[in-house]
Amino acid sequence: FPVAVVAKRASVIKRGTSTNDASTEAQRKRDKRADDRVIDIPRVQNWKRRTDLEQDDVAWLRWYFGEGCSGNIEAFTYEFTKQQLFMIESIGRAMDPASDYGDQSIAASRGEGKSMIARRCLLKYMLQGSLDVAMLIGSTATDAGNSLETLRAEIDQNDRLFADYPEVVAPVRSIAGSPQRASSLLVNGTDEHTNEPYEKVLARFKWSGDVLTFPTVPGSRSYDACLSTAGLEGAIRGYNYRGRRPKLVIIDDPDTEDTSESESAAIKLEKRIDGALGGLGTQTQRVRRIMLTSIQSKTSVSAKFTDPKLKPSWHGVRFRFLIAKPTNAELWERYIQIYQDDFRLGTRHAADLYAENRAAMDLGAEVSNPNRKEPHELSALQHYFNLIAILGPERVAAEYDNDPTDSLSMDSDQMQWQSICKRLNGHPRGFVPRGYTIVTIGVDVGKWKIDWTARAWRPDGRFPITIDYGEVETQGAKR
């Protein structure tokens, strides 16, 4: 044959061989992707432990989120306090179908683990099949979303949950930080109720955004359950998931700075809670609502909903950090003054004063949680008075003792001035106290001036204080 014909035939053969090879490679990749989508669900390690613990909320929390848990999980290492036990009992009562107790509002001390208890109790009731749709509501969508993201991480890292609830944790771990894989995951395993095997069943779920849905694994008690989050400023009214309405709504710290300082803003939020959240149930089953909060002011939403006289149907309960005051007020006043000087001078004279006179200074005092102290502190009582020295007595009375000072008679100018005073730290301008290692500057750029505020923060992000502020005149785009 002519050279041109031979070359053409060789080209055809080469292209055919290449096509076959490409087809084989594509099929191999498809098979590999299919294999990657399939996982095996282990059997429950200990059914008796799981079912026994599900009968006791406290025991369940202490085991699955207690000391010795794997991963980066903040464990419950101490016995629950009275106010923590009341939160747990209230959620359990709301889950009792025979109970007609109504809504519950609880003002707990700042830092008593309200959010942690709320999300872990919700998880328990969803895992055991008692709750198919629930909502976790924050003051903003960001706050609520952060709590849900924390719960996702806790489920993923928890080996104890993996052992007894593999139908949920195994699919979660298999997506390995790629939430898009959750919609196409296939599972092999054995139905724990019928003991029948299953193969390549679609176990779709959602593991990102503002919704957490549980895998559709055969036999799972939490099959397609849904935990949704929202902020009180967003769309809530009429929410449903696949035609199902929420049975339980937990409201976590509803107040913002605006609602704690503005009575009109608080009234708007109050109507939203009463209206939009109250209407989430069905015609035959009303939604159960629980509010976990800390009071910031007399006019705040939290203050209204935890006052049985103003909201009797919410059965409001308020807890204090300091249950009984110490008898030696003089020594503690001296301690506070010295502690504030210690911040300025970098000394520890207040700590020495307490160590030398602890018996006399503790006399008559009672705190709700004796474990509330930092490593350098000797007691929860010392921690309480350190908070007073740092934050001021008014703020501690409000957020830690849920007993705010009366601000109902203040006009708007007074309330604005009170808001500014809350940010003062008692130190000279520009001074950064010991222990504050981070400084941030916020800037509000206006047409004719720039307002700025410098704040100092501790490494853990707690107790920020204003260290300086000011304004700079600017020239606008047009005169």
C-alpha positions in Angstrom: 0.0 0.0 0.0 1.1 3.6 -0.5 2.7 5.2 2.5 -0.2 7.6 3.1 -2.7 4.7 3.3 -0.5 2.8 5.8 -0.2 5.9 8.0 -3.9 6.4 7.9 -4.6 2.8 8.9 -2.0 3.0 11.7 -3.7 6.2 12.9 -7.1 4.5 13.0 -5.7 1.5 15.0 -3.9 3.9 17.4 -7.1 5.9 18.0 -9.1 2.7 18.5 -6.6 1.4 21.1 -6.6 4.7 22.9 -10.4 4.8 23.0 -10.5 1.3 24.5 -7.9 2.2 27.1 -9.7 5.4 28.0 -13.0 3.5 28.3 -11.4 0.9 30.6 -9.8 3.7 32.7 -13.1 5.6 33.0 -14.9 2.4 34.1 -12.1 1.7 36.6 -12.6 5.2 38.1 -16.4 4.8 38.2 -15.9 1.5 40.1 -13.5 3.2 42.5 -15.9 6.1 43.1 -18.7 3.6 43.7 -16.5 1.7 46.2 -15.6 5.0 47.9 -19.3 5.7 48.4 -20.0 2.4 50.2 -19.2 1.9 53.9 -19.9 -0.8 56.4 -21.9 0.1 59.5 -20.6 -1.8 62.6 -23.0 -3.5 65.0 -23.8 -1.7 68.3 -21.1 -2.5 70.8 -23.2 -2.7 73.9 -27.0 -2.5 73.5 -27.6 -3.0 77.3 -25.4 0.0 78.2 -27.1 2.1 75.5 -30.6 1.3 76.5 -29.9 1.5 80.3 -28.2 4.9 79.9 -31.1 6.3 77.8 -33.4 5.9 80.8 -31.3 8.4 82.8 -30.4 11.8 81.2 -27.7 12.6 83.7 -26.0 9.2 83.4 -26.2 9.4 79.6 -24.5 12.8 79.6 -21.9 11.7 82.1 -20.9 8.6 80.1 -21.0 9.8 76.5 -19.6 13.3 77.3 -17.9 12.6 80.6 -14.3 12.3 81.7 -12.2 10.2 79.4 -14.0 11.0 76.2 -11.9 11.0 73.1 -11.3 13.9 70.8 -11.3 17.6 71.5 -14.5 17.4 73.6 -15.2 19.6 76.6 -16.2 16.9 79.1 -18.4 17.1 82.1 -15.8 16.4 84.8 -17.7 17.5 87.9 -21.0 16.6 89.4 -23.8 18.7 87.9 -24.9 21.7 90.0 -28.5 22.4 91.0 -29.1 24.8 88.2 -27.5 22.4 85.6 -29.7 19.5 86.9 -32.8 21.7 86.6 -31.9 22.5 82.9 -31.5 18.8 82.2 -34.8 17.9 84.0 -36.7 20.6 82.2 -35.7 19.3 78.8 -36.6 15.8 79.9 -40.0 17.0 81.1 -40.6 18.7 77.8 -40.0 15.4 76.0 -42.5 13.6 78.1 -45.7 13.3 76.0 -47.8 12.8 79.1 -46.6 16.1 80.6 -48.7 19.3 80.2 -46.4 21.5 82.2 -46.0 24.1 79.4 -43.0 26.3 78.6 -40.0 26.7 80.8 -37.6 29.7 81.2 -34.4 29.4 83.2 -32.0 32.1 84.1 -28.7 30.4 84.9 -25.4 32.1 85.8 -23.2 33.1 82.9 -20.8 30.3 82.1 -22.8 27.4 83.6 -22.8 25.4 80.3 -26.3 26.3 79.1 -25.5 25.9 75.4 -23.5 22.7 76.0 -26.3 21.0 78.0 -29.0 22.1 75.5 -27.3 20.7 72.4 -26.2 17.5 74.1 -29.7 16.8 75.5 -31.2 17.4 72.1 -28.7 14.9 70.6 -29.7 12.3 73.2 -33.4 12.5 72.4 -32.8 12.4 68.7 -30.4 9.4 68.9 -32.9 7.4 70.9 -35.7 8.2 68.6 -37.8 10.4 70.9 -37.4 13.6 68.9 -37.6 13.7 65.1 -37.6 17.5 64.5 -36.2 20.2 66.8 -34.9 23.7 66.6 -32.1 25.5 68.4 -32.7 29.2 68.4 -30.0 31.9 69.2 -30.2 35.6 69.4 -28.5 35.6 65.9 -28.2 32.9 63.3 -24.4 33.0 63.7 -24.7 32.2 67.5 -27.0 29.3 66.8 -24.9 28.1 63.8 -21.8 28.0 65.9 -23.5 25.8 68.5 -24.6 23.4 65.8 -21.1 23.3 64.3 -19.7 22.4 67.7 -22.2 19.6 68.1 -21.2 18.2 64.7 -17.6 18.1 65.8 -18.5 16.4 69.1 -20.3 13.7 67.3 -17.5 13.1 64.8 -14.8 12.8 67.5 -16.6 10.8 70.1 -15.5 7.2 70.3 -18.1 6.3 72.9 -20.9 7.5 70.7 -19.3 5.6 67.8 -19.4 2.4 69.8 -23.1 2.6 70.8 -24.5 4.7 68.0 -22.5 3.5 64.9 -25.6 4.0 62.6 -24.9 7.8 63.0 -21.3 8.2 63.8 -19.9 5.8 61.1 -21.5 7.7 58.2 -20.4 11.0 59.7 -16.8 9.9 60.0 -16.8 8.4 56.5 -17.4 11.8 54.8 -14.0 13.0 56.3 -14.8 16.7 56.2 -16.4 16.6 52.8 -20.1 17.2 53.6 -21.1 17.0 49.9 -20.5 13.2 50.1 -23.3 12.9 52.6 -26.0 13.0 50.0 -24.8 10.0 48.0 -23.4 7.6 50.7 -24.2 3.9 50.5 -24.2 1.6 53.5 -23.9 -2.1 54.2 -24.9 -3.6 57.5 -27.5 -5.3 59.6 -30.8 -3.9 60.7 -30.5 -3.8 64.5 -34.2 -4.4 65.0 -35.0 -7.1 62.4 -31.5 -8.6 62.3 -31.8 -8.5 58.5 -28.7 -7.6 56.4 -28.8 -4.8 53.9 -26.4 -3.7 51.1 -25.7 -0.5 49.3 -28.7 1.4 50.8 -28.6 5.2 50.3 -28.0 6.8 53.7 -28.5 10.4 52.8 -28.0 13.1 55.4 -26.9 16.7 55.7 -23.8 17.7 57.7 -23.3 21.4 56.9 -25.1 24.8 57.0 -27.9 25.6 59.5 -29.4 22.1 59.4 -28.2 18.7 60.8 -30.1 15.7 59.5 -29.4 12.2 60.5 -28.4 9.3 58.2 -31.2 7.2 56.7 -29.7 3.9 57.8 -32.1 0.9 58.0 -33.2 0.3 61.6 -31.8 3.6 63.0 -34.0 5.2 65.6 -32.9 8.6 64.5 -33.7 7.9 60.8 -34.0 11.2 58.9 -34.3 13.2 62.2 -33.6 17.0 61.8 -32.1 19.6 64.1 -32.3 23.1 62.6 -30.9 26.3 63.9 -32.0 29.9 63.4 -31.6 33.4 64.8 -34.4 35.3 66.3 -33.8 38.0 63.7 -34.4 35.5 60.8 -37.3 33.6 59.3 -38.8 31.2 61.8 -42.6 31.2 61.4 -44.1 28.0 59.9 -40.9 26.0 59.8 -41.2 22.3 58.9 -38.9 19.5 57.6 -40.4 17.2 55.1 -43.9 18.1 56.3 -43.0 17.6 60.0 -43.1 20.5 62.5 -40.7 20.9 65.4 -41.7 19.2 68.7 -39.2 21.1 70.8 -37.6 24.5 70.5 -34.7 25.6 72.8 -34.0 29.3 72.9 -30.4 29.9 73.9 -29.7 33.4 75.3 -32.2 35.5 73.3 -31.0 38.9 74.2 -28.6 41.2 72.3 -27.1 44.4 73.4 -30.0 46.2 71.8 -32.7 44.3 73.6 -30.9 44.5 77.0 -30.7 48.3 76.8 -33.7 49.3 74.8 -37.2 48.5 76.1 -38.8 49.0 72.6 -36.3 46.5 71.1 -37.1 44.0 73.9 -40.9 44.3 73.2 -40.4 43.5 69.5 -38.3 40.4 70.4 -40.9 39.4 73.0 -43.7 39.4 70.4 -41.5 37.4 68.1 -41.0 34.7 70.7 -44.7 34.6 71.6 -45.9 34.7 68.0 -43.4 33.1 65.6 -42.1 30.5 68.0 -45.4 29.8 69.6 -46.9 29.0 66.3 -44.4 26.3 65.2 -46.6 23.4 66.4 -49.4 21.6 64.6 -53.2 21.9 65.1 -53.1 18.9 67.4 -49.7 19.2 69.1 -48.2 22.5 70.3 -44.5 23.0 70.3 -42.7 22.8 73.6 -40.4 25.8 74.3 -37.5 26.1 76.7 -35.5 29.3 77.3 -32.0 29.0 78.8 -30.5 32.5 79.4 -28.7 34.9 81.7 -30.3 38.2 82.6 -28.6 41.4 81.4 -31.0 44.1 82.5 -34.4 44.6 84.1 -35.9 45.5 80.7 -34.4 42.6 78.8 -36.5 39.8 77.3 -34.8 37.3 79.6 -35.9 39.3 82.6 -39.6 39.3 81.4 -39.7 35.6 80.5 -38.2 34.5 83.8 -40.5 36.6 85.9 -43.5 34.4 86.9 -45.7 37.5 87.4 -45.1 38.8 83.9 -45.0 35.4 82.1 -46.7 32.8 84.3 -47.0 30.2 81.6 -43.3 30.1 81.3 -42.7 28.9 84.9 -39.7 31.2 85.2 -36.8 30.2 87.5 -33.7 32.3 88.4 -30.5 31.0 89.8 -27.7 32.8 91.5 -23.9 32.3 91.6 -23.6 33.8 95.1 -26.4 32.2 97.2 -25.3 33.7 100.5 -23.0 36.7 101.0 -19.9 36.5 103.2 -20.2 38.1 106.6 -17.0 40.1 106.3 -17.9 42.7 103.7 -15.0 45.0 104.7 -12.3 42.5 103.9 -13.8 41.8 100.5 -14.1 45.5 99.7 -10.4 45.8 100.5 -9.7 42.7 98.4 -11.4 44.3 95.3 -9.4 47.5 95.6 -6.1 45.6 95.9 -7.0 43.3 93.1 -7.6 46.2 90.7 -4.2 47.7 91.8 -2.7 44.3 91.1 -3.9 44.5 87.5 -2.2 47.9 87.1 1.0 47.0 88.9 1.4 43.4 88.0 1.4 42.2 91.6 -0.5 39.5 93.5 -1.2 41.2 96.9 -5.0 40.4 96.7 -4.3 36.7 96.3 -2.0 36.8 99.3 -4.6 38.6 101.3 -7.2 35.9 100.6 -4.8 33.1 101.2 -3.9 34.5 104.7 -7.5 35.3 105.7 -9.5 32.7 103.8 -11.4 31.3 106.8 -12.6 34.7 107.8 -13.4 35.8 104.2 -15.3 32.6 103.4 -17.5 32.8 106.6 -21.2 32.9 105.8 -20.8 32.6 102.1 -22.4 30.0 99.8 -21.9 29.6 96.1 -23.9 27.6 93.6 -21.0 25.9 91.9 -17.8 25.3 94.0 -15.9 24.2 90.9 -16.2 27.7 89.2 -12.6 28.9 89.6 -9.5 29.3 87.5 -6.2 27.5 88.2 -4.6 30.5 90.0 -7.7 30.9 92.2 -8.3 29.1 95.5 -12.1 29.0 95.5 -15.3 29.9 93.5 -15.9 32.7 96.0 -12.6 34.3 95.1 -13.5 33.9 91.4 -16.8 35.6 92.1 -15.1 38.7 93.6 -12.5 38.7 90.9 -15.3 39.0 88.4 -16.7 42.0 90.4 -13.2 43.6 90.3 -13.0 43.1 86.5 -16.5 43.6 85.3 -18.1 45.7 88.0 -20.8 44.8 90.6 -23.8 45.7 88.4 -22.8 43.4 85.6 -22.0 40.5 87.9 -25.3 41.0 89.7 -27.2 40.8 86.4 -25.4 38.1 84.5 -24.1 35.9 87.3 -26.8 36.4 90.0 -29.6 37.2 87.6 -30.6 40.1 89.8 -30.0 43.2 87.7 -30.2 46.8 89.0 -33.4 48.7 88.2 -33.1 50.6 84.9 -36.8 51.1 84.2 -36.8 54.8 85.2 -33.9 55.7 83.0 -34.4 57.8 79.8 -32.6 56.9 76.6 -29.6 59.2 77.3 -29.1 57.6 80.7 -29.3 54.1 79.2 -26.7 55.1 76.6 -24.5 56.4 79.3 -25.0 53.2 81.3 -24.0 51.2 78.2 -20.8 53.2 78.0 -20.0 52.8 81.7 -20.2 49.0 81.3 -17.2 49.1 79.1 -15.0 51.1 81.5 -12.3 49.2 83.3 -11.1 51.5 86.0 -7.6 51.9 84.6 -5.9 54.9 82.9 -6.5 55.2 79.1 -4.0 53.2 77.1 -3.2 50.8 80.0 -3.3 47.1 79.2 -3.7 45.0 82.4 -1.6 42.0 83.1 -3.1 38.8 81.5 -4.5 40.7 78.5 -2.4 39.7 75.5 -4.5 40.7 72.5 -5.5 44.2 71.4 -8.1 44.9 68.7 -9.3 48.2 67.2 -12.7 48.7 65.8 -13.3 51.6 63.4 -16.6 53.2 62.3 -15.9 55.3 59.1 -18.3 58.2 58.7 -18.5 60.9 56.1 -17.0 63.6 58.4 -15.3 61.6 61.1 -13.9 58.2 62.1 -14.8 56.8 65.5 -12.4 54.1 66.9 -12.3 51.9 70.0 -9.3 49.8 71.2 -10.1 46.7 73.3 -7.9 44.3 75.2 -8.6 40.6 75.4 -7.4 37.7 77.4 -6.0 34.7 75.5 -9.3 32.8 76.0 -11.3 35.7 74.6 -13.1 36.3 77.9 -13.7 39.6 79.7 -12.7 42.1 77.0 -12.1 45.7 78.2 -11.9 49.1 76.5 -8.5 50.6 76.9 -8.8 53.6 74.6 -11.1 55.4 72.2 -11.4 58.5 70.2 -12.4 60.1 66.9 -10.6 61.6 63.9 -12.0 64.3 61.7 -12.1 63.4 58.0 -13.1 65.3 54.8 -16.0 63.9 53.0 -16.2 63.3 49.3 -18.2 66.5 48.8 -18.3 69.7 50.8 
